Amino acid sequence: MKCDVDIAKDVASHYSVTAMPTFVFLKGKTKVEQVRGANKPALESALRRHSGSSSSGVFSGKGQTLGGGSAPIDKTDISNTLNQATGAVSNLDAPLKVLLGLVVLLNNTTPAELKFSITPPGHHVPEFFELTAKDLKAIEQDRLASLRASRPSTSTHDPDEYDEYDDDEDVAQETQDARSLLQSTQSLVHIRISRPGTLRLESLLDQSRVPVRISYPSTVNIVPCPTVEFVDKELVEDNVRCSGQDPDLELMIRVYGVPPLSLRWLKTINGRREHYLVEGIEKNSALKEDTSTMRRGTPEEMKIPLSIALDTPGTYVYALEEVTDSVGNVVRIGPDASGDFSGSIQTRTTRSLVVLRRPKVSFKSCGPGSPTSLLIGSEASLGISVSDAEEFDSPWEISLKYEPSADGDKQNKRHKPWNKTLKTQGDLNLRVNGPGNYAIVRVQGKRCLGDILSPETCRVVEKPLPTAEIEWKRIHECSGDTGVSASLVLRGTPPFQVYYRMQRDNESPRDQSKTISSSRGELTLQPERSGHYTFTFTHLSDAYYKKVELSGPSIDQVIHPLAAADFVASQGGSKRRINSCDGDTVPVDVELRGTGPWNLEMQVVGPRSSEILQIEGIETPRKSILVPIPQGINGDEGTFDINIVSIEDVYKCKRTVSIPGITVSVRGIKATARFYNSGGKRSTTVLENEPASLPLRLTGDAPWRLKYRHVGDNKILTRTLNNPNDDLVVTQRGTFEILEISDSRCPGTVMTEASTFEVNWVPRPSAKLSPETKSFYEPYNSSHILPPVCEGTVDHVDLDLKGRPPFEIMYNIGQNDNGGTKVIDQPTFNSIQPRTRFQLQTSRHGRMYYEVKQIGDADYPLAKHRNAVIPRAVRDALNCAPSTLDPLSNSIWVDVAETAAIVPFDRRIDYCVGETTQFQLEGTPPWNIGYRVNAKAYSHEAKVSPFSLVQQQPGEFTITSIAHQQKLCKTAVADIHFTVHPLPSAQVGHGKRIYQDIHEGDQAEIVFTLIGEPPFTFTYQRSEPSSKKGGKPGKVLETHTVSRVMTNGYSVFSALEGTWTVTSISDRYCRYPPAQPDVGPEKRV
């Protein structure tokens, strides 16, 4: 397991990790050993100690070994050595397998000549080869060169710490590690192998040309690496299938190697992976043959079928991963198991196919129990739904069959059966005009045959036109024929809408309609006016057809409607209430129907008795009748009811009337309105233009409608009030008068003695020059000219103030400037006395101007009335008002100075010692900048912008203020502060110069002490040692950079000679040496 200490800081702390790399050995959860630094011998020794008896050494694998010599040989060491040297050959790249074919173990021998033979598989005649010492040396050099060439692709060095010396170190280390497992008298030579077969060592001569004894065994079988691939071509040409299609689909796999073979492969369906292992792959005949065939290592070629099921739609990927032969050779031929299989993959070791969903088709909103309606002469829409379909499979062909309804010979002649095939990209709407049965027969996509879901049939029913049977009846009463009634029998689909026409005499006909919800209905027509009427049914509608023309019977009749009477505006069967404000009678409006003249009978019901009124000979349909107020109510508060009892028309046909009556409310006291007086006066005083509330006192029933006016203005205003003690809100000053008042029932009376109210304004404060002040008055612009004074002489002006103290006076100070007037100041001062003075500026010569701009007092504070204009009333001796002045004559130029500001170029909150901070200055130069460093205050004057400071002290830095205009305009700054951090540093050997000698094979620990805020990144160098102690280091041999160091200590273990120094370091905030800034004018802090 590999652990990143930058991420898992708790793990690094638990195991006390202070150097990179550190190896921790665990048994279960118990720590048994720890190796610090890249000490490969110590690491391998720890591996051997803790691996147990089941370990086969650093390398593992199967094979045979060759060796020679008469000295005693440790079989375990030789086996481990040869396994290390040869066991990994099958996992190397192809060029390296040729160079590192076979290793020969020698004992007490320096080879001069080596002879060997190779017998190819299936042959009996060997081929002989002879290698000299020079050839063996060349093979060794080629082997080492190949290892170096392959090192960049297989190296596990950290890219940040890798340099050009690492390759030589790794190759030399690997060679030394292999030889360290040999005895002191043993050595290794390599034979280059180019083809498989049985290799035999024939002879070996040492430097004295003396034959060397070759120990058993002297032969080894070299077999070809196993291979596996897909050989089927069907999916390569077309890898698209449909769900459930090809149940017998197979993929053919060709396997080659020494049997029995093992094969690992994986299957991915829609991203879900499953891994499989097949073992014991060999031909059936091999089971009957002698096992010597396997010992001879004869490879075989076999073909294996792989059956696949296409039940799930989606993407299928089959990939061959690994093949192993009987000798133990393992060949990884597929992609990494963690790779992403997406898209179409068709290679020697992968097969992919896309399984499409089968489209499903059915009718929408139509089936055996819910047929589709078809109107005569029109078309019906049949919806066909296509679901679970792949866009890749479109367009889809849908085959339909139509059988007409068997409703007689006439129907069969109108429509003929048919079969159609339609293409569609999605849901389909089929327009049909014939009744019958429609069925979906087949659906076929571009690739897949679809499924037909229920409902697969749709019945279309033709709806008949609606018809009506109509029977007319006359309605006869005492006055004659009063109307007609019609009995209707309707055929069709309810609800029905019956349309009829009614015409009176020569008037224009009126079309009306009635809705009937069932197949039978009654229609009664009794017009309210007399005349000759014609009634005709014109059209009929049902749920499907609209306004089908009817040719039903009409009826003519002279109608005399029954007499009827009602109160005007009587609504919804509820009683109407009216008010009687004055008088002995109440006007009541009635509406009469029928044939006049009419006789009307009414009843007046009072609190003590009732009375019948007879009104005869009413000629007009609408009549206003004066009903007397019953005795005992007139003049007092009370109510009584009026009802219509009966009505009689010209034909003496009398009818009783049952309608709601009218309730009359008799008002004895009228509503009144007046202004309320507080303390005997009806007036108020408010601030200028502030709203004033005038108190009212009202009697009567809410709501009230009040009419009033402003005296001096003829405009009449209206206000609706809901409270008897409401207020009338006005914003003008002057006198207001109430004109009219009415409540919810009757007009009222205005109390004349309290009908007016006066509104006054609080006068604004004013100022004038004190009479004791000597001055010359200039009427042209209403100014006072003071006598001249000498520069530097103390002088003042007294002002007389009117208003409520305390006072606030804001005035302008101006001075001549290039023919005009320039405002140089606008001060404000306070006074609690009616007379005050302000000092005049006499520090500079020239004409000075003073103008009182605004005055505030307790009623009109400047905070709320700063923009109010000071009223000026100027008149001459003849009491004439001044004329309008030229705007250029009574205006001045005001020079507004901008507020000084300082803005940092960079909104950082962390800086380093030596860095430059730059600020943009706004305002008029020169500026004065105030700042603090570690609570100590400083100031600096800048004449140009931008302004730069070089930070020389660590700590807290804050800009406190900035001023310009000769320091008159000063602005406090509260949002510019940051921290200045010290530069990081590093020590080697705790800051001491250390000279350390080590024994061969040992390592020295170089300790780096890092000072600053982690994480650190630092660069160190190893240089040639100086010839004498204390001298300068020599040539730089290597340079390394270490990043993400979270502690203040770091160690490196090395056995290389040299002088170690740190060249650069950076911590969380700063780096040393720092980059040189490019700045303008600056000041060092």
PyMOL commands that set and color helices and strands:
alter all, ss='L'
color gray80, all
select helices_A, chain A and resi 9-14+40-50+75-86+89-91+94-99+133-154+159-161+166-180+234-237+284-287+292-296+391-393+409-414+752-754+862-865
alter helices_A, ss='H'
color red, helices_A
select strands_A, chain A and resi 22-27+30-36+102-107+111-119+127-132+186-191+197-206+219-222+227-230+240-242+250-257+261-269+272-281+300-307+314-324+330-332+350-356+360-364+372-375+380-387+396-404+418-424+428-432+436-444+451-452+457-463+467-477+480-491+496-504+510-516+520-525+531-541+548-549+555-559+564-567+576-580+585-593+598-605+610-618+622-628+638-648+654-656+662-666+672-675+683-686+692-699+704-710+716-721+727-730+734-742+749-750+756-761+766-769+776-778+783-785+796-802+807-817+820-825+828-831+835-839+848-856+893-894+901-904+910-912+916-922+927-933+936-942+947-950+955-964+969-972+977-981+985-988+1004-1011+1016-1023+1036-1045+1049-1054+1059-1066+1071-1072+1082-1084
alter strands_A, ss='S'
color yellow, strands_A
deselect
rebuild
show_as cartoon
